[in-house]
Amino acid sequence: MGTPVTVTYLFDPLCGWCYGASPGIQALSQHPDVRLILAPSGLFAGGGRVLDAAFAGYAWSNDQRIGQLTGQRFSEAYRHQVLGREGRPFDSTALGLALSAVALTAPEREVDTLRALQEARYVQGLDTSDATVVEALLRAWGLVSAAELLASGAPQLLEAHGSRVQAARQWMNRLGVSGVPALVLHGAGEPHLVSGQALYGGLEPLLRLLLPT
């Protein structure tokens, strides 16, 4: 086995298409020839967006397209308990910070935590824009140090998360990426973009794009 190829995953934990890409990301993270780096972009962090009927309708329609393409589940609990709560923020700040807290305290569990947080929203119908909900989930999964770090808002966490978001945005600017998910392949020569569409076509076609022949 040679040196693993490094792949940076540009994403936002509130992005439905990123949830659709979750099986591909899980598979990549477990492949011995791939070193996967999570790079939260902060695309849906802050900004003051709140859920209303128009946005909920658009999101649900888009989610159905994602589900049909990827097989990922978007439940009625999510439709009613998350999208149906008008006036609630649509904000990935708490999720991004939680993932950075896991990266600091239990990095080997970060990819699995991303998947679990996505499923908590889209399947269980939990409002993961709420930091108290996210903290409770981390505790329930045994990620107590990460939960405490998230709850404390420690400068260490804020600095680490800020650096991760900045790095993601630098890649997006450098490679002309306007949306997520997307992959940056660090192989021979200059790093280059691999479209997120590649994450929906199965592992073998994806590996053909990422691994040297």
MIROVEX-709969 format. One record per atom (N, C-alpha, C): residue in one letter; x, z negated, y. Coordinates in steps of 0.001 Angstrom, whole numbers, plus 524288, in hexadecimal, padded with zeros to 5 digits. Layout:
! residues N
AXZY;...
! end
This chain:
! residues 213
M8034D800007FB57;M800008000080000;M8037080000804DB;G802498037680898;G80549803B180D5A;G803577FFE181169;T805588007181625;T803A37FD1E81A6D;T7FE057FE7281BE9;P7FAA57FA8F81C59;P7F53B7FBB381DC8;P7F4E67FE598231F;V7F126801DB823BC;V7F03880455828B9;V7ECE88009E82C02;T7EE118004E83107;T7EB397FCCC83483;T7E6C27FFC083724;V7E2277FD6783700;V7DD7E7FFA78395C;V7DAF37FB9183CD2;T7DA0A7FCF5841C4;T7D7527F97E84562;T7D1957FB17845A0;Y7CE2D7F747844F9;Y7C88D7F82F84501;Y7C6537F68D84A46;L7C4777FA5984D40;L7C1FA7F95C8524C;L7BC257F8B58516D;F7B9EE7F4628532C;F7B47D7F337851EC;F7B23E7EF58855D5;D7AD297EEA085582;D7AA8A7EA418580F;D7A6CD7E7EB8540A;P7A6BF7E2C985363;P7A37B7E07284F4C;P79D9C7E1128502E;L79BE77E2A9854CD;L7965F7E3BE855B7;L795117E98785552;C798C87ECB0853E9;C797F67F2508536C;C7957A7F38184E23;G790CE7F5D484E34;G78E2F7F71C84956;G791337FAE6845FA;W793CA7FEA784870;W796EC8026A8457D;W79B9C7FFC5842F6;C79D9B7FBAB84574;C7A1E57F8AE84315;C79FF37F5AA83E4A;Y79B2B7F3B783E90;Y798CE7F14F839F7;Y798347F560835A6;G796A57FA0D83719;G796477FE418334D;G79B797FF82830BF;A79FB37FEAA833A7;A7A4F77FFB9831A1;A7A7247FB4082E63;S7A4407F6F482E05;S7A64A7F24082B7D;S7A8337F323825E4;P7A5647F6028228E;P7A7777F6D581D42;P7ACBE7F9A381D37;G7AD597FD77820AE;G7B2578003182108;G7B6B67FCA9822D7;I7B58A7F9568269E;I7B9797F5B08289A;I7BAEE7F1B48246A;Q7B7047EFCB8218F;Q7B81F7EC2981D4A;Q7BBC67EEAC8194C;A7BA9A7F37A817EA;A7BDD07F62F81400;A7C35D7F705815F6;L7C3E37F89581AE6;L7C91D7F95D81D1D;L7CC327F44581D21;S7C98E7EFFC81E7A;S7CC4B7EAF881EE9;S7CE6C7E924819AD;Q7CC207EB0A81571;Q7CDBC7E95E81034;Q7D17A7ED3380D97;H7D2A27F1848104C;H7D5F97F57980DE7;H7DBB67F3FB80E9E;P7DED47F42980A79;P7E4487F26280AE1;P7E7B87F5CB80E4E;D7E60E7FAA880F55;D7E9497FE2981271;D7E7B67FE548182F;V7E4287FAC7819B5;V7E23A7FAB381F17;V7E2E17F5378215D;R7E50F7F4FE82600;R7E53C7F01E8290E;R7E16D7F0C382D90;L7DD0F7EDFA82D59;L7D8D87EE9F8311A;L7D92F7EA7B8355C;I7D8F67EC3983A42;I7D8FA7E8B283EC6;I7D3BF7E9308418C;L7D1027E4D48423D;L7CC177E4E884519;L7CD297E48784AF0;A7CAA97E7F984DEB;A7CB747E82885393;A7C6237E84785649;P7C3DE7E3B485769;P7BED27E38F85A1D;P7BF527E5C385F9A;S7BBD87E96E860E9;S7BC4A7EC3C865DF;S7B9877E99286A69;G7B6207E5C986934;G7B3167E35A86D63;G7AF187E70086FCA;L7AD957EB1A86CFE;L7AA0C7EF0E86F28;L7A4EC7ECB3870F4;F7A2DD7E8FA86DF3;F79DD97E69C86F4C;F79E777E0F787109;A7A30F7DF8A872DB;A7A4087DA3C874B6;A7A2EF7D9E987A93;G79FE57D60287C22;G79E957D57C881A7;G79AFD7D9D888364;G79AD27DAB68885E;G797BB7DF0588A78;G792267DDA988BCA;G790447D943889C7;G78B167D77988B50;G786897DA4A888C7;R787767DD7B884C6;R783127E03988248;R77FA87DC5687F50;V77A877DCF287FD5;V776DA7D9B987CF0;V773337DD3C879D2;L770F57DB0B875BD;L76D507DDEE87282;L768147DE8887546;D766047E33E8754C;D760B47E43687718;D75E327E81187355;A759407E94687428;A7566A7EC8B87075;A758D87F1F086FEF;A75A8F7F42B87445;A75CCB7F97487425;A761EA7F97987115;F7654B7F5B18722D;F76A4A7F57E86F6A;F769787F44E869A7;A765CD7F0C286873;A764BF7EF7086301;A762D17F43085FFE;G75F757F74A8626D;G75D7D7FBFC85FDC;G761D07FFE985ED7;Y7652780099862AF;Y7699A8042D86210;Y76D348023B85DC2;A76E637FD2485DD2;A772057FAF4859F8;A76FD57FB8A85476;W76AD97FA59853C2;W768917FAAB84E8D;W7688A8004584C86;S76750803FB84FE4;S767608097684E59;S76CE680B2184CB8;N770BF8098284FC9;N7762A80ABF84E8B;N777DC8082184971;D7762280354848B3;D7777D8007D843F4;D775578033283F1C;Q770BD8057D83F95;Q76E8D8084383B11;Q771EA80CF8839A2;R773F180FA783D82;R777808140483C84;R77C678121A839C4;I77E7A80DC283B9E;I7833480B8D8393D;I7822580A0F83397;G77DB58078F832AF;G77C5A805F482D67;G77BCC80A89829B4;Q7795D80EBE82B8E;Q778AA8135C8284C;Q77DE0815E7826F3;L78175815EE82AB0;L7868581866829CB;L78A158151D8265C;T789F780FF88271B;T78DDF80C9B824A8;T78BD58093882036;G786B68089381FF0;G784858051C81C00;G784877FF6681D84;Q786667FE288222E;Q7866D7F8CA823FB;Q780E07F7088256E;R77FCE7F21B82489;R77A817F00782530;R779B27EDC882AA7;F775627EF3F82D12;F773867ECE5831EF;F76E1C7EAA6830C3;S76DA67E582830AD;S768F67E2FB82EA8;S764B57E267832C8;E75FFD7E151830EA;E75BB07E01183470;E75CB57DAEC83743;A75F7C7D757834B1;A760E97D26D8375A;A764327D39583C2B;Y767E87D72283BB1;Y76B0C7D8BF8403A;Y7679A7DB498445C;R7641A7DEAC842B5;R760C77E16E84675;R75D857DDA6849AF;H75B597D9B084718;H757BD7D62B849CC;H75A7E7D18484C53;Q75E5F7CF408499B;Q760C87CA7284B79;Q7654D7CB5E84F41;V767797D01884F38;V76BC67D154852C9;V769E57D530856EA;L7687E7D9D88554B;L766CC7DDC485917;L761B67DC3385BC9;G75E817D92185921;G759797D7A385B61;G759B97D33385F48;R75E4C7D10A86022;R75EC57CC99863CA;R760557CE9E86930;E75C6D7D06F86C05;E75D877D2AE87132;E75FD67CE90874D3;G7639C7D053877F4;G7662F7CCD987BA4;G76B1E7CA568798D;R76C0F7CACE8746F;R770D57C8AB87231;R775677CC4D87362;P77A0F7CA2487414;P77E897CD8587538;P780227D0D687091;F782077D57B871CE;F784907D8D586DEA;F78A4D7D8C486F55;D78D417D56086CD1;D792887D42A86E99;D795DF7D2A8869EB;S79A387D55A86937;S79D957D45F864AE;S7A2047D090865CF;T7A1C77CDDF86A49;T7A6157CA6286BB7;T7A7167C64386793;A7A2FD7C380865E4;A7A3B07BF4986214;A7A5C67C15C85CED;L7A3EB7C5E985B53;L7A5C27C83D8566F;L7AB8A7C9AE856BF;G7AD067CC1585B16;G7B27D7CD8485BBD;G7B60A7C8D285BBD;L7B4797C4BE85E88;L7B78F7BFF285EA8;L7B7D87BD7085947;A7B3837BD998566B;A7B37F7BB5185126;A7B75E7BE2084D9B;L7B7767C34884DEA;L7BB1F7C63684AA6;L7C0C67C51E84C2F;S7C1B77C49085138;S7C7037C339852EA;S7C87B7BDBD85126;A7C4AB7BA2385118;A7C5B07B4DD84F28;A7C70A7B50484959;V7C4587B8488465F;V7C59D7B8DB840D0;V7CAFC7BB608402F;A7CC327BF3784377;A7D1557C1B984337;A7D5B17BDC984427;L7D4B37B9DC8475F;L7D8A37B5E28487D;L7D9107B1CB84436;T7D4BD7B0A98418D;T7D4A97AC3483DF5;T7D4547ADB883830;A7D1FF7B230836FE;A7D1777B3F183192;A7D1607B9E283179;P7D5B47BC5E832FD;P7D5B37C20E833C0;P7D4267C52382EE3;E7D5237C30182A5E;E7D3C57C5C38258C;E7CDDD7C63A824D3;R7CAD77C35F827FE;R7C5227C3718277B;R7C2727C66682BEA;E7C5727C8DD82F4C;E7C3037CB39833EB;E7BF6B7CFC983288;V7C11B7D33C82F21;V7BDD27D7C082DC7;V7B8C97D5EC82B28;D7B92F7D23E8278C;D7B4857D03A824FE;D7B0EC7CD78828DB;T7B3387CAD382CB3;T7B00D7C827830A1;T7AD287CC1183404;L7AFBB7D05583576;L7AD0D7D46F8386A;L7A8547D66983562;R7A9147D7918306A;R7A4B67D97682D3D;R7A0547D56C82D0A;A7A1BB7D08182C39;A79DC87CC6682BC3;A79AD77CB9F830E9;L79D897CBFA83549;L79AF17CB7183A59;L7973F7D00483B57;Q798D07D4AB839CD;Q7955D7D93183A5C;Q7907B7D88483708;E7912F7D6C283230;E78CB37D5FA82EBE;E789357D18A830A1;A78B887CD9683315;A788617C95483530;A784827CB6183935;R7860F7CF4083C28;R7829A7D18584020;R77ECB7D57883DBB;Y781017D95583B29;Y77DE37DDDB8399A;Y77AA47DCF0834A9;V77C177D92383181;V779237D7FB82CBE;V776307D2D282D37;Q778E77CEAF82ED8;Q776667C98D82F2A;Q7732D7C8D08341F;G774317CC0783814;G7712C7CBA883CE4;G772C67C73284071;L777CA7C5D284077;L779C57C1AC843D8;L77BDF7C3F7848E8;D77B1A7C13284D2C;D77CD07C3158524B;D782937C1C98530D;T785E27C5638519D;T78B877C467851E3;T78DD87C56385746;S78A887C64D85B26;S78C6C7C61586089;S78CC57C07186269;D78A797BCDE85F6F;D78A547B74B860B8;D78F167B4A285E57;A7926C7B26F8619D;A797457B00D85FBF;A796417AB8385C10;T791FD7A89385CE0;T790E47A42F85963;T78F6B7A613853F2;V78CBC7AA82853A5;V78B757ACD184E93;V790767AE8884BCA;V793EC7B11984EA2;V798CE7B30684C52;V79C347AE7884A8C;E79C887AA6C84DC1;E79F967A5D084C42;E79D7B7A3688473D;A798497A2E6846E3;A795EE7A09784233;A7970B7A3E283D5C;L796FB7A8FB83DF5;L798347AC618398A;L79DDB7AB9D837BC;L7A1747AB5D83B60;L7A6EA7AA79839E7;L7A77D7A560836DD;R7A4E37A156838A6;R7A52F79C55835E5;R7A2E379CC783063;A79E7F79F7982FFD;A79BF57A01282AE6;A79F697A3008270D;W7A2AE7A67482901;W7A6327A980825AA;W7AB707A6D1824CF;G7ABEE7A1F282696;G7B0BE79F0B825C3;G7B50E7A04782994;L7B3BE7A31B82DB8;L7B7A67A485831AC;L7B7707A08B83621;V7B86C79BB3834BA;V7B7A27976283866;V7BB7A797AD83CF5;S7C05D798E583BDF;S7C434799398401D;S7C2C379D7B843FF;A7C0F17A1E784205;A7BF437A6218457B;A7BA7F7A47F84899;A7B6D27A1CB8461A;A7B22679FFD848DB;A7B38C79C3584D39;E7B723798B484C26;E7B8B5794E68501F;E7BB937978E85499;L7BEB379B6D8534F;L7C16F79E608575C;L7BD887A14B85ACD;L7B9997A3B18585C;L7B58A7A66C85B4E;L7B2907A2A685ECB;A7B11379E3185CBE;A7AE0A79A6585FBB;A7B1177983D86450;S7B630797BC863AA;S7B9747955F867C6;S7BA8E7991B86C45;G7BA4779E3B86B2C;G7BBC57A1FA86F33;G7C1667A143870E5;A7C4C279FF186D34;A7CA3079EA486E5E;A7CD0B7A33A870E3;P7D0897A22A874A4;P7D39D7A65787709;P7D6777A9B78730A;Q7D8407A74E86ED7;Q7DAF07AA3286AAD;Q7D76E7AE878688A;L7D2767AD4B867AF;L7CECF7B12686599;L7CD997B559869A7;L7CC8E7B3B786E62;L7CB3B7B77C8727A;L7CFB67BB4B87368;E7D47B7B94387350;E7D90A7BCA487421;E7D9B57C06F86F93;A7D9317BE7A86ADA;A7D9D47C1DA86643;A7D5A17C60E86621;H7D0CF7C47E86732;H7CC8B7C84E8671D;H7CD2F7CC5386B77;G7CEB47CA8A87004;G7CF977CE2687458;G7D3CB7D22987312;S7D7D57D07B87068;S7DC0C7D40C86EE5;S7DA197D81386AFA;R7D6C77D66586756;R7D4AC7DA0186374;R7D1337DE25865FB;V7CDD67DC7086980;V7CA657E01F86C2E;V7CD8F7E3E086F89;Q7D1697E1D08723D;Q7D4B97E5288757F;Q7D7827E94087236;A7D9847E7AD86DB0;A7DC357EB5F86A41;A7D8777EF9E86862;A7D3AF7EE08866FB;A7CFCF7F1E386539;A7CE977F5C686985;R7CDDE7F3DD86E43;R7CC7E7F75487295;R7D10B7FAE787412;Q7D5BB7F8F587375;Q7DA3B7FC568747B;Q7DA64800DE870A5;W7D9447FFC986BB3;W7D91080405867DC;W7D4AD807D386926;M7D033805C186AB9;M7CBC88092486BFC;M7CD1380CAA8709B;N7CF8980A6F8748A;N7D10680D8D8791C;N7D52D81193877B0;R7D8F180FF3874A5;R7DD498136A8733B;R7DB718180C86FFC;L7D7B38171386C7B;L7D60281B1A868D1;L7D0D481DA086A5F;G7CEBE81C1886EE0;G7C9ED81E7F870BB;G7C52881D0486D94;V7C4F58182586BC8;V7C092816468689E;V7BC70813FC86C3F;S7B7A9815DE86BDD;S7B377813E486F32;S7AFC68103086C5F;G7AFC58105486735;G7AC3F80CFC86439;G7AEC280B1585F38;V7AC138079685CA4;V7ADEF8055C857BD;V7A9A580609853A9;P7AB31805FC84E9A;P7B048804C984C58;P7B4108095C84CB0;A7B9088080E84C83;A7BD2680BFB84C52;A7C1F780979849D5;L7C55880CC1847C5;L7CA1E80AF284545;L7CED980D55847FC;V7D2E980A3884873;V7D7F380C2A84A52;V7DBBD80BF1845BF;L7DDD88107184459;L7E18A810C984006;L7E7108109E84222;H7EA0680CC58405B;H7EF7680C2D841F1;H7F2D880E2883D74;G7F3CD8132D83D60;G7F6F58156E83937;G7FBE4817CA83B64;A7FDAE81BDA838DC;A8023781EA483AD1;A800CC8214583FF3;G80444820EB843C2;G803288233B848D3;G7FFBF81FB084C23;E7FD198220584FEB;E7F9E081F078538F;E7F4DE81D1A850EB;P7F3268186085251;P7EE11816998505E;P7E9CE81A70851F8;H7E5FE81B3484E91;H7E1D681ECE84FEC;H7DC8E81CCF84E10;L7D88981F0A8505B;L7D33481D5E84F80;L7D0FE81FBE84A82;V7CE2481C868479C;V7CAEB81E5584340;V7C55381CD08449A;S7C1DE8209F844DD;S7BC8281F9E84678;S7B9D681BA9842ED;G7B68D818788454F;G7B38E814BA8424A;G7AFF58174083E5E;Q7AEAA81C3683F26;Q7AB5D81EF483B5D;Q7ADC981EE2835EE;A7B2F381E9F835B4;A7B5A081E95830A5;A7B453819B682D79;L7B26A815AB83004;L7B12F810CE82D51;L7AC1C8111A82A3B;Y7A91E8153F82AFD;Y7A4058159F8286C;Y7A40D8193A823AF;G7A87881B7582267;G7A89D81F6C81E4D;G7AAE781DAF81924;G7ABD4818A58187B;G7AE24816C0813A2;G7B3F5815CD8142E;L7B60B8129B810A9;L7BB77810E981121;L7BF588154A81013;E7BE818186D80C18;E7C27281C5280AB0;E7C35C8205980F01;P7BF47822A481156;P7C0468263D815BC;P7C2FB8238981A4A;L7C1A281E8D81B2F;L7C41C81BA981F67;L7C9EC81AE781E4E;L7CB36819878198D;L7D0BA818B881838;L7D3DB81DBE818B5;R7D15B8222D817AD;R7D4288272581842;R7D5AD8281A81DF0;L7D299826038218B;L7D3D98268982717;L7D818822B6828D1;L7D86581E5882627;L7DBC381A1282800;L7E10D819C082542;L7E13581B3382050;L7E5FD81A5381D47;L7E92781F6181CDB;P7EE3E81EF281D45;P7F18E8239681CC3;P7F135825C881741;T7F18882AE6816E3;T7F13C82D70811CB;T7F6B782E8980FB7;
! end
